């Protein structure tokens, strides 16, 4: 007979969202069981955010060395030791890993169980043949896995995903990337800066979800660095050509074959919910993920789903946001709901591309041309950007006609840091006057946002009545 455990909350998945739920519940003295079949920390720590940013950092340093002459420094092209770059990536993972470890969470009061969890019924999960867990509430935080497009021949060639690319010990001579989303372009730039030839194949448009004007700045930067980006490039098939991988691409002039040493499939991620026994628990799911309401509860009122498993934006900070909502709902009955408008996103290329709230297209579609304002300011008009040679990019802010901030997009150096101010503005429903009246230190990139906010008042400078009031007041000294 399997050993039976009864707890208050059972969390399935020890990625970022699951760890956040477990830690918060334990901090309130609630009994928690955390089940993980793989590595603690999940995709973000082991194969996602952490290693990709470590690789991007190495590429950024290589790029800085190669362009040091612009600052009067004599430097030759960087000598890239890719084995040491790979070691740097894994060292970063190893340094952060203790924060997500079984030992740490056991110390916090969480009961951690290794193994695959599958629902036995509506209120019980089974881990292998040895353990069963019954709980008052369940939280599914099982994450996602790389999506593999149905490309003929893909199963007969060696290919990489964002999970396996970190196993490389030798720099690719020519890396072909299928997918021009954030993951594909981030890795494309990193490998190009480290000396690989890189070709990106995107069936639609690269960064299609983003504001086209801002996405174009990123794409232009990568093209100037030598990344070959092809839009509307549908892949017909892949095949081996000796030791090379051949990718056949459909084009207006017919098929074209591109040969490379390595193939990376970066066509997004999908929710892996087939092996959780969801039907036995009365939980519905489809190709987009587990179906939840705005409070992240499934059709089984005892079960919540968060992060990638819930089928929404696939970001670590979204999973953490979901975790906070579940704690409020499950422990305090506060009926907190997801607000998708307050979720920022960042593509960590150089320049970075960050967004929160509505895009210009979304705002015009919902509100019409006459009831929104589009405010802009370029990086090249900022003194700090000039001093550091980071003059490409701009900010774009969307407000309603009364000045309430609806959204913002920033493309340029440090955009991922700068978007936080605008996330606060969107979350709190701030008026642009609050941003225009904020004192920011000089010289900083944050002045770009303030200058954009001030342009909201530019039309008033030409207002006839304003000028008459000023003229009247001038008479009194």
FENURPE-V333679 format. One record per helix or strand. SS is the DSSP state (a for helix, b for strand). FROM is the first residue (numbers start at 1). TO is the last residue. Records with the same first field share a line. If there is no record, write none. Layout:
SS: FROM-TO, FROM-TO
This chain:
b: 3-12, 32-36, 110-114, 117-121, 124-127, 131-140, 144-146, 152-152, 160-160, 174-178, 197-201, 228-230, 234-241, 244-251, 254-260, 262-265, 269-271, 285-286, 289-290, 297-297, 303-305, 345-347, 352-357, 372-378, 394-400, 404-412, 431-431
a: 16-27, 42-46, 49-66, 68-71, 82-100, 102-107, 154-156, 165-167, 182-193, 212-224, 278-281, 307-310, 316-332, 340-342, 360-367, 369-371, 379-381, 383-388, 415-428, 432-436, 447-462, 464-474
